[in-house]
Amino acid sequence: MNDESCDCLLDTGSDICLLPESMVDPHSIRQTTRTLKAANGTSITTLGETTMKLRVGNVSTEITGLVSRHVVEPMIGIDWLTANAVIWDFKKSTNLDWWSIVLIA
């Protein structure tokens, strides 16, 4: 937020992105019918959905995700990873962690 770099969890096991309430403009949160469940099946309360600008290295894009007060860092889901053709080489252990990820309010 405010053009500052932040740590993000790349979560290939999550169908959707999840954004912390603390990083989201409350006026940008939209109502949604999408729901969120933890890996153990329990429901996670969300405040709605938002779309934010995102910069990864020199590439500007957007991220749409559910907003929750129960997470402290953005969780980048498989929806964003596939839409942006992210390649993650597990054998070489290379991914986005050398890029600066910036959420833009």
Secondary structure per residue as TSV (DSSP state, phi and psi in degrees):
chain	resnum	aa	ss	phi	psi
A	1	M	-	360.0	150.8
A	2	N	T	56.9	37.8
A	3	D	T	60.1	31.7
A	4	E	E	-107.1	141.3
A	5	S	E	-66.3	149.6
A	6	C	-	-146.3	155.4
A	7	D	-	-77.1	138.6
A	8	C	-	-128.8	143.8
A	9	L	E	-91.1	122.2
A	10	L	E	-86.0	110.6
A	11	D	E	-117.4	90.7
A	12	T	T	-68.3	-13.8
A	13	G	T	-88.6	-4.0
A	14	S	-	-102.5	129.9
A	15	D	S	-69.3	-27.0
A	16	I	S	-134.4	163.8
A	17	C	E	-82.4	151.9
A	18	L	E	-132.2	127.9
A	19	L	E	-118.7	137.6
A	20	P	E	-70.3	140.1
A	21	E	G	-53.9	-36.9
A	22	S	G	-64.9	-15.9
A	23	M	G	-105.2	3.6
A	24	V	S	-116.4	136.7
A	25	D	-	-67.5	120.7
A	26	P	G	-58.1	-28.1
A	27	H	G	-73.5	-13.9
A	28	S	G	-93.5	-2.5
A	29	I	-	-81.1	125.6
A	30	R	B	-106.1	150.0
A	31	Q	-	-66.6	148.8
A	32	T	-	-146.4	156.5
A	33	T	-	-96.1	-4.1
A	34	R	-	-67.3	143.4
A	35	T	-	-121.2	165.2
A	36	L	-	-132.3	131.3
A	37	K	B	-125.4	141.3
A	38	A	-	-73.4	168.8
A	39	A	T	-58.1	-28.8
A	40	N	T	-87.3	3.9
A	41	G	S	94.1	-8.0
A	42	T	-	-74.8	146.1
A	43	S	B	-74.8	142.8
A	44	I	-	-113.6	125.4
A	45	T	-	-68.4	132.6
A	46	T	-	-121.2	158.3
A	47	L	-	-95.5	-11.7
A	48	G	E	141.7	-154.3
A	49	E	E	-131.6	149.3
A	50	T	E	-145.5	162.6
A	51	T	E	-122.4	129.7
A	52	M	E	-126.5	154.7
A	53	K	E	-76.8	147.8
A	54	L	E	-142.2	138.3
A	55	R	E	-121.8	125.9
A	56	V	E	-119.4	109.3
A	57	G	T	62.6	-123.6
A	58	N	T	-98.7	6.0
A	59	V	E	-99.9	126.9
A	60	S	E	-101.4	136.7
A	61	T	E	-152.4	-167.0
A	62	E	E	-128.4	158.3
A	63	I	E	-132.1	131.2
A	64	T	E	-113.5	131.0
A	65	G	E	-157.5	167.1
A	66	L	E	-76.5	148.6
A	67	V	E	-108.4	130.9
A	68	S	E	-141.4	147.8
A	69	R	T	-87.8	1.5
A	70	H	T	-96.9	7.5
A	71	V	-	-125.8	151.9
A	72	V	S	-110.5	-14.6
A	73	E	S	-136.1	150.9
A	74	P	-	-60.8	139.8
A	75	M	E	-112.8	113.6
A	76	I	E	-88.3	113.1
A	77	G	E	-86.4	173.8
A	78	I	H	-63.5	-24.7
A	79	D	H	-60.1	-47.7
A	80	W	H	-72.4	-41.0
A	81	L	H	-60.6	-42.5
A	82	T	H	-75.8	-39.9
A	83	A	H	-61.5	-27.8
A	84	N	T	-105.6	14.1
A	85	A	T	51.6	43.2
A	86	V	-	-70.5	132.7
A	87	I	-	-108.0	126.2
A	88	W	-	-122.5	109.1
A	89	D	B	-91.6	97.3
A	90	F	T	-68.0	-32.6
A	91	K	T	-64.0	-42.1
A	92	K	T	-90.5	-4.3
A	93	S	T	56.5	43.2
A	94	T	B	-113.5	139.9
A	95	N	S	-159.1	-144.8
A	96	L	G	-83.2	-0.7
A	97	D	G	-71.3	-5.1
A	98	W	G	-93.4	-7.5
A	99	W	S	-92.3	150.3
A	100	S	-	-88.3	120.8
A	101	I	E	-100.6	123.6
A	102	V	E	-125.5	119.6
A	103	L	E	-87.2	133.6
A	104	I	E	-113.0	121.2
A	105	A	-	-70.4	360.0
